[in-house]
Amino acid sequence: MSGQELNAGTRALHLTFKATAALARAPAGKRVLGALLRRLAKSDGSGPDEDLRERSSSYVCAAAFDARGEPLAAATMGELDGFDFTARILAWSADTIARGGLARTGVTGPVQAFGRTELLRGHAESGFELLDTDRRNVGSARYEVALSGHA
């Protein structure tokens, strides 16, 4: 999947979220969305089977922009089923915490809690691979938005 295809998908998803939020503000829209979700969300709680997980992939796109909105860097990660990745990264997180591997506690995000290097290692060990990066020099600083252990 190309970056252009992923960008188009991201835009379409954003518009879908906006339309859904607008629909949910109206009482009739809430009823329609509720009925639709009840029909679609029927599940026995077991999640997708192994065959379906092998046929699906997740992609993550990240981009950094300067104050003027100019792009600084971008990265794409993917090629892993979201269910498998979630199980693996949760197991990695639990193991890292049990070994005393937290860099910081309290109200934090993953980067602050584990540290960038350790979090990158966890993603790599969990099978989420870096597919593509776009690096640019901005002034004297080099910016990279990529979950790779090497900047």
Secondary structure as GFF3:
##gff-version 3
##sequence-region A 1 151
A	DSSP	alpha_helix	3	24	.	.	.	ID=ss1
A	DSSP	alpha_helix	27	40	.	.	.	ID=ss2
A	DSSP	alpha_helix	50	54	.	.	.	ID=ss3
A	DSSP	beta_strand	58	65	.	.	.	ID=ss4
A	DSSP	beta_strand	71	80	.	.	.	ID=ss5
A	DSSP	alpha_helix	82	98	.	.	.	ID=ss6
A	DSSP	alpha_helix	110	114	.	.	.	ID=ss7
A	DSSP	alpha_helix	116	125	.	.	.	ID=ss8
A	DSSP	beta_strand	129	134	.	.	.	ID=ss9
A	DSSP	beta_strand	136	138	.	.	.	ID=ss10
A	DSSP	beta_strand	141	143	.	.	.	ID=ss11
###
